[in-house]
């Protein structure tokens, strides 16, 4: 789940924030997987060629459907029979320096 809101206006403001003040941008997952305007190629290639199905949601859309008790966003979850398990927490995502590190960690945790 991205720590961002869905909607055209929110996306515009997010992109503007990435340009004006990238160090204060609040979604580490977005920063790892996307540039200012587009999804990063290495990430896109990984996602498209993975055997894992990825579903991406913005925070507000996720919260409409699910309880967020104890979740800090952004977060990567794995769907299970009875809910979700946490794959990567917000602090783990914040510690990563590149999409390559994210991909390596996901390969260790999910595959």
TIMAR-238785 format. One line per 10 residues: their letters; for each residue x, y, z of N, C-alpha, C. Coordinates in pm, 1 decimal. Example, Ala and Ser with C-alpha at 12.3 -4.5 7.8 and 13.67 -1.06 7.14 Angstrom:
<sites>
as) 1319.0:-569.0:780.0:1230.0:-450.0:780.0:1320.0:-330.0:780.0 ~ 1285.0:-225.0:708.0:1367.0:-106.0:714.0:1290.0:3.0:787.0 $
</sites>
This chain:
<sites>
xxxxxxxxxx) 83.0:-115.8:0.0:0.0:0.0:0.0:88.4:123.4:0.0 ~ 60.6:208.9:-94.3:134.2:333.7:-101.3:86.1:428.7:7.8 ~ 173.8:512.0:57.6:136.3:614.9:153.2:101.9:741.1:74.9 ~ 5.4:726.8:-12.6:-39.9:836.5:-97.4:-187.8:814.0:-123.6 ~ -253.6:917.3:-170.7:-396.2:908.4:-199.4:-418.2:893.7:-348.7 ~ -527.9:826.9:-383.4:-564.3:813.0:-523.5:-632.7:940.9:-570.6 ~ -650.0:951.7:-698.9:-717.5:1067.1:-756.9:-620.6:1153.3:-835.7 ~ -673.3:1217.4:-936.4:-591.5:1298.2:-1027.1:-522.2:1411.1:-952.8 ~ -593.7:1483.8:-870.2:-536.0:1597.0:-797.7:-425.6:1549.7:-702.3 ~ -448.2:1441.4:-632.4:-346.6:1387.8:-540.8:-221.7:1344.8:-616.4 $
xxxxxxxxxx) -239.8:1281.3:-730.0:-125.3:1237.9:-810.4:-45.9:1358.2:-861.4 ~ -116.1:1462.8:-902.0:-50.1:1585.5:-946.5:33.2:1644.4:-832.7 ~ -25.9:1653.4:-713.8:46.2:1708.3:-598.5:165.0:1620.4:-559.5 ~ 149.6:1489.6:-568.0:260.4:1397.9:-539.0:376.7:1421.0:-635.2 ~ 345.6:1431.0:-762.6:451.2:1454.9:-862.1:519.7:1588.3:-838.6 ~ 443.0:1689.2:-807.2:499.9:1820.1:-777.7:590.2:1812.2:-654.3 ~ 546.8:1741.2:-552.8:625.3:1724.8:-430.0:757.8:1654.5:-460.8 ~ 753.8:1550.9:-545.3:876.1:1478.6:-582.8:976.3:1569.9:-651.6 ~ 926.2:1667.8:-726.6:1014.2:1760.7:-797.7:1068.6:1867.6:-703.6 ~ 981.2:1928.8:-626.1:1016.9:2043.0:-542.9:1096.5:2002.8:-419.0 $
xxxxxxxxxx) 1053.6:1895.6:-354.1:1118.4:1856.6:-229.0:1120.7:1704.5:-213.1 ~ 1201.3:1636.8:-294.3:1200.2:1489.7:-291.3:1241.5:1429.4:-157.5 ~ 1323.9:1497.3:-80.4:1368.9:1440.7:47.2:1259.3:1439.5:152.7 ~ 1153.5:1517.8:134.3:1044.1:1519.6:231.6:920.8:1444.8:182.2 ~ 933.0:1378.8:68.5:820.0:1303.1:14.6:791.2:1185.3:106.9 ~ 664.2:1162.5:139.0:628.1:1069.4:246.9:606.5:923.7:206.3 ~ 618.0:890.8:78.8:596.3:751.0:41.1:724.7:690.3:-11.5 ~ 793.6:616.9:74.8:919.0:553.2:35.5:897.4:446.6:-72.1 ~ 783.0:380.8:-69.9:754.4:280.4:-172.5:740.1:346.8:-309.6 ~ 669.9:458.4:-315.5:657.2:532.7:-441.8:794.5:576.6:-491.1 $
xxxxxxxxxx) 876.2:625.6:-400.9:1009.7:672.8:-439.0:1096.9:559.5:-492.4 ~ 1079.1:440.0:-439.5:1157.5:325.0:-484.7:1111.9:273.2:-620.2 ~ 982.5:276.7:-646.1:928.3:212.1:-765.5:897.8:307.3:-880.7 ~ 891.2:437.2:-851.3:852.5:534.0:-953.7:945.6:653.8:-953.7 ~ 969.3:705.8:-1073.6:1035.3:834.2:-1087.0:929.7:941.7:-1071.2 ~ 958.9:1059.6:-1117.7:862.4:1169.0:-1105.1:734.7:1138.6:-1183.2 ~ 747.8:1085.6:-1304.2:630.6:1066.1:-1388.5:598.8:921.1:-1423.3 ~ 698.2:833.7:-1419.3:677.3:697.5:-1467.4:734.7:594.2:-1370.6 ~ 685.7:472.2:-1385.0:738.3:357.6:-1311.9:881.7:331.0:-1359.2 ~ 970.2:300.5:-1265.8:1109.5:273.2:-1300.4:1118.6:141.4:-1377.8 $
xxxxxxxxxx) 1203.5:138.8:-1480.5:1213.7:24.6:-1571.2:1252.0:-105.0:-1498.8 ~ 1352.4:-100.6:-1413.0:1395.6:-221.5:-1342.1:1280.4:-279.1:-1260.2 ~ 1207.4:-194.2:-1191.6:1092.7:-236.5:-1111.6:982.5:-293.1:-1201.7 ~ 950.5:-223.0:-1309.6:845.5:-267.7:-1400.6:879.5:-404.3:-1458.9 ~ 1004.1:-421.5:-1501.5:1045.9:-550.8:-1556.7:1032.7:-661.7:-1453.0 ~ 1074.5:-634.4:-1329.7:1060.9:-733.0:-1222.0:914.5:-768.3:-1199.9 ~ 831.5:-666.6:-1186.3:689.7:-686.6:-1159.7:621.4:-764.7:-1271.9 ~ 650.7:-728.5:-1395.3:586.9:-793.8:-1509.7:633.8:-937.8:-1529.8 ~ 754.2:-970.8:-1485.8:809.2:-1105.4:-1506.3:803.2:-1192.9:-1381.5 ~ 748.0:-1141.5:-1274.0:740.1:-1215.6:-1149.2:627.2:-1318.4:-1153.6 $
xxxxxxxxxx) 644.5:-1425.8:-1078.6:537.3:-1524.1:-1064.6:437.1:-1480.6:-957.5 ~ 471.6:-1375.7:-884.7:384.6:-1321.4:-779.9:290.3:-1219.9:-842.5 ~ 163.2:-1226.3:-806.2:66.9:-1127.4:-853.4:73.6:-1005.5:-761.2 ~ 92.9:-890.2:-819.7:99.3:-766.1:-742.7:-30.1:-688.5:-760.1 ~ -82.7:-638.9:-649.6:-197.2:-548.4:-651.5:-154.8:-425.4:-574.2 ~ -162.0:-310.7:-638.6:-118.9:-186.5:-575.8:-240.2:-103.9:-538.2 ~ -237.7:-52.9:-417.4:-348.2:29.8:-370.7:-292.9:153.6:-302.1 ~ -368.2:259.4:-315.6:-336.5:379.4:-239.9:-396.4:365.3:-100.9 ~ -338.9:436.3:-6.8:-378.5:426.3:133.6:-529.2:446.5:152.5 ~ -585.0:551.3:93.4:-727.6:579.3:114.7:-816.8:470.0:57.1 $
xxxxxxxxxx) -777.7:411.0:-56.8:-856.7:302.0:-114.2:-849.7:176.7:-27.4 ~ -731.9:145.9:25.0:-715.7:29.7:112.8:-799.0:46.1:239.8 ~ -794.1:165.7:298.2:-865.2:189.3:424.3:-1017.4:182.6:407.5 ~ -1068.1:206.0:287.9:-1211.5:191.8:262.6:-1255.2:46.4:274.0 ~ -1165.4:-45.4:240.2:-1199.1:-187.4:235.0:-1150.7:-268.9:354.0 ~ -1043.4:-221.8:421.3:-980.1:-303.6:524.0:-947.6:-221.0:648.2 ~ -941.0:-289.7:760.6:-897.4:-227.0:884.0:-747.3:-204.5:878.1 ~ -701.9:-96.1:936.8:-557.9:-66.7:931.2:-495.5:-67.4:1070.3 ~ -554.4:-138.9:1163.5:-505.0:-140.1:1300.4:-356.5:-176.1:1303.5 ~ -275.0:-82.9:1349.8:-133.3:-108.5:1365.2:-50.2:-96.5:1240.2 $
xxxxxxxxxx) -108.3:-58.9:1127.9:-31.0:-47.4:1004.5:23.0:93.9:987.1 ~ 151.0:102.1:956.1:211.2:227.0:913.4:231.8:215.5:763.7 ~ 199.6:320.5:693.4:211.6:319.7:548.3:335.8:396.1:505.9 ~ 399.0:355.9:397.6:365.6:247.1:306.1:398.2:112.1:367.3 ~ 339.0:10.0:311.5:359.9:-125.6:359.6:337.2:-222.3:243.6 ~ 407.5:-333.0:244.9:383.6:-438.5:146.8:325.6:-557.0:223.0 ~ 208.4:-599.6:178.6:135.7:-707.5:244.2:124.3:-826.2:150.1 ~ 106.6:-943.4:210.2:79.2:-1063.9:132.4:-57.8:-1113.4:175.1 ~ -144.7:-1134.4:77.3:-279.4:-1181.9:107.3:-275.0:-1328.2:146.1 ~ -347.7:-1360.1:252.8:-358.4:-1497.5:301.4:-505.4:-1533.5:313.3 $
xxxxxxxxxx) -534.3:-1656.7:349.4:-673.9:-1700.0:362.0:-755.2:-1608.7:451.8 ~ -697.9:-1572.7:565.1:-771.5:-1491.7:663.3:-704.2:-1356.7:683.4 ~ -694.5:-1279.8:577.6:-639.6:-1146.5:592.7:-507.0:-1127.6:522.3 ~ -416.7:-1056.3:588.8:-288.5:-1020.4:530.4:-176.4:-1044.3:630.2 ~ -56.0:-1069.5:576.7:63.5:-1069.7:659.5:156.0:-961.5:605.0 ~ 235.4:-904.2:692.7:326.2:-797.8:652.4:452.3:-859.0:592.4 ~ 486.4:-814.9:472.4:609.3:-857.2:404.9:719.4:-755.2:433.6 ~ 690.1:-628.3:411.3:784.8:-520.3:439.5:711.0:-404.3:505.3 ~ 762.4:-363.2:618.7:703.1:-251.6:692.1:761.1:-118.8:644.9 ~ 697.8:-10.4:687.3:737.8:124.0:646.9:884.3:152.5:679.7 $
xxxxxxxxxx) 929.5:112.0:798.2:1069.7:140.6:835.6:1168.3:61.8:750.0 ~ 1129.7:-58.8:707.0:1215.9:-137.1:618.4:1223.4:-71.7:479.9 ~ 1110.2:-25.4:431.0:1108.1:42.2:301.3:1190.5:170.3:306.1 ~ 1184.7:241.7:418.5:1260.7:366.0:433.3:1410.7:341.1:432.7 ~ 1452.7:222.6:472.7:1596.0:192.6:480.4:1656.5:151.7:345.6 ~ 1571.5:124.6:247.7:1620.3:80.2:116.9:1664.6:199.7:32.8 ~ 1771.8:179.1:-43.9:1826.8:288.7:-122.4:1794.2:284.5:-270.1 ~ 1734.8:174.5:-317.4:1708.0:165.1:-460.9:1602.3:58.7:-487.1 ~ 1548.1:61.4:-608.3:1452.5:-41.4:-647.7:1520.2:-177.7:-654.7 ~ 1650.1:-179.5:-684.7:1724.4:-306.2:-688.0:1725.6:-370.8:-549.3 $
xxxxxxxxxx) 1748.7:-292.6:-445.0:1745.6:-345.5:-307.9:1606.2:-396.0:-272.9 ~ 1502.9:-325.1:-315.6:1365.3:-368.6:-291.4:1339.6:-503.5:-358.1 ~ 1380.3:-516.0:-480.7:1360.1:-640.6:-555.5:1434.9:-756.4:-488.4 ~ 1556.6:-733.9:-447.5:1633.7:-839.2:-380.2:1566.3:-883.2:-250.9 ~ 1517.3:-787.4:-173.8:1450.6:-820.5:-47.8:1318.2:-892.9:-71.9 ~ 1242.6:-849.0:-170.1:1118.9:-918.3:-202.4:1144.1:-1061.5:-248.5 ~ 1249.4:-1081.1:-325.9:1284.9:-1216.7:-369.6:1316.8:-1307.1:-250.7 ~ 1379.0:-1251.5:-148.9:1410.8:-1329.5:-29.4:1287.0:-1361.2:53.4 ~ 1196.1:-1265.6:64.0:1082.7:-1280.1:153.5:961.4:-1348.1:92.6 ~ 943.0:-1334.2:-37.2:820.5:-1383.6:-99.1:841.6:-1513.0:-175.2 $
x) 954.0:-1529.0:-238.8:976.9:-1649.3:-320.9:1031.5:-1764.1:-241.8 $
</sites>
